[in-house]
Amino acid sequence: MGERGNCEGPTEEAEIWDDRTMAKKNPDCTKCGVCCISLEDQTAFCDLSSADEARLGKKLSGHAEVSSLWCLAVDRLRGAGHCGAAIKTKWKKVGAGPLKGFSVCSCCFLDGSPLLDVRCRVYADRPEVCRRAFNPGDKGCVVCRRMFAEFVERLEE
């Protein structure tokens, strides 16, 4: 059925945050997934390096958007590493949990219901940007979770 994220709680370098909306000290990524969704339209979710493309290999078939020649040229002028493709997104209606009934734009490799039960089908081979963007329980994680928690709170009012 695919691989679930192996979130083992905060990494050593992660700064732990505790506030009214995210009091849980060791967040479980498999019960969240908000770092992999958006409520706004996005064509692609994250850029892929050459190493990402090699690591993901055939799993990318049909799931990657190739960057335009213009983007590639600008990246090269800026001295950026190879960024020739990005993971596509998909719109899906959430079937359960706090976002039930809402349509979210998610990474095409994310399965499940955000804020309830999710898994990443390529977790072991996920792109480098996914490995670095958020560490479970760090400030970025908590800010992202807080944003969705406040959205859900407004829905419940």
C-alpha positions in Angstrom: 0.0 0.0 0.0 3.0 2.3 0.0 5.3 3.6 2.7 4.1 5.7 5.6 6.3 8.6 6.7 8.7 7.6 9.4 8.3 10.6 11.7 10.2 9.8 14.9 9.5 13.1 16.5 11.7 16.2 16.6 15.3 16.0 15.5 18.0 17.0 17.9 18.4 20.4 16.2 14.7 21.1 16.1 13.5 23.9 18.4 10.4 22.7 20.1 7.5 25.0 20.3 4.5 24.8 22.6 1.5 27.1 22.3 -2.3 26.9 22.6 -2.8 25.5 19.1 0.1 23.0 19.1 0.7 21.9 22.7 1.7 18.4 21.6 5.5 18.2 22.1 6.2 15.3 19.7 4.0 15.8 16.6 3.2 12.8 14.5 3.7 13.6 10.8 1.4 10.7 9.8 -1.5 12.4 11.5 -0.8 15.8 9.9 0.5 16.4 6.4 -0.2 20.1 6.3 3.3 20.8 5.1 2.3 18.9 1.9 -0.9 20.7 1.1 -2.2 24.1 0.2 -5.6 25.8 0.0 -4.5 27.7 -3.1 -3.7 26.5 -6.6 -0.2 25.4 -7.3 1.1 23.7 -10.4 4.0 22.0 -8.7 4.8 21.3 -5.1 8.6 21.2 -4.8 11.6 21.5 -7.1 13.7 18.5 -7.8 17.5 18.4 -8.0 19.4 16.0 -10.3 20.0 13.8 -7.2 16.3 13.8 -6.4 15.4 12.8 -9.9 17.9 9.9 -9.8 16.7 8.8 -6.3 13.0 8.9 -7.3 13.6 7.3 -10.7 10.6 5.6 -12.2 8.4 6.8 -9.3 8.4 10.2 -11.0 6.8 8.9 -14.2 3.7 11.1 -14.8 4.3 12.9 -11.5 6.9 15.5 -12.5 6.4 18.8 -14.2 9.4 19.9 -16.4 10.5 23.5 -15.8 10.4 25.8 -18.8 13.6 26.7 -20.6 13.2 30.3 -19.2 13.2 29.0 -15.6 16.2 26.8 -16.3 18.1 29.7 -17.8 17.3 32.0 -14.9 18.4 29.3 -12.4 21.6 28.8 -14.3 22.3 32.6 -14.3 21.7 32.7 -10.6 24.1 29.8 -10.0 21.3 27.6 -8.7 21.7 23.9 -8.9 19.8 21.9 -11.5 16.1 22.5 -11.1 14.7 21.0 -14.2 11.5 19.5 -12.8 9.1 19.7 -9.9 6.6 17.4 -8.3 3.1 17.9 -9.6 0.2 18.7 -7.4 -3.4 17.4 -7.5 -6.6 18.8 -6.2 -8.5 16.4 -4.0 -11.6 16.5 -1.8 -10.8 15.6 1.8 -12.9 12.7 2.9 -12.4 12.7 6.7 -11.0 14.7 9.6 -11.2 18.4 10.3 -10.9 19.4 6.6 -13.6 16.9 5.5 -15.4 18.3 2.4 -12.7 20.8 1.6 -10.7 20.6 -1.6 -6.9 20.9 -1.1 -4.1 21.2 -3.5 -1.6 18.5 -2.4 1.7 16.9 -3.4 0.7 14.1 -5.8 2.5 11.6 -3.6 0.5 12.4 -0.4 -2.3 10.0 0.4 -4.9 10.2 3.1 -6.8 12.9 5.0 -4.7 15.9 6.2 -4.9 16.5 10.0 -6.1 12.9 10.5 -4.1 10.2 8.7 -1.6 10.7 5.9 1.3 8.9 4.2 3.9 9.9 1.6 4.3 7.2 -1.1 7.9 8.3 -1.7 9.0 9.1 1.9 12.2 7.1 1.8 13.2 8.7 -1.5 11.6 12.1 -1.0 13.2 15.2 -2.5 15.9 17.1 -0.5 13.6 20.1 -0.1 11.1 17.9 1.7 13.9 16.7 4.0 15.0 20.2 4.9 11.9 22.4 4.8 10.4 21.1 8.1 11.7 19.1 11.0 8.9 17.6 13.1 8.2 20.1 15.9 10.4 22.9 14.7 9.2 26.4 14.3 8.3 26.0 10.6 6.3 22.9 11.4 4.5 24.6 14.2 3.7 27.7 12.2 2.3 25.6 9.4 0.2 23.5 11.8 -0.9 26.6 13.6 -2.1 28.2 10.3 -4.3 25.2 9.6 -5.5 24.9 13.2 -6.6 28.5 13.1 -8.4 27.8 9.8 -10.2 24.9 11.3 -11.1 26.9 14.4 -12.7 29.6 12.2 -14.7 26.9 10.4 -16.1 25.7 13.7 -17.2 29.1 14.9 
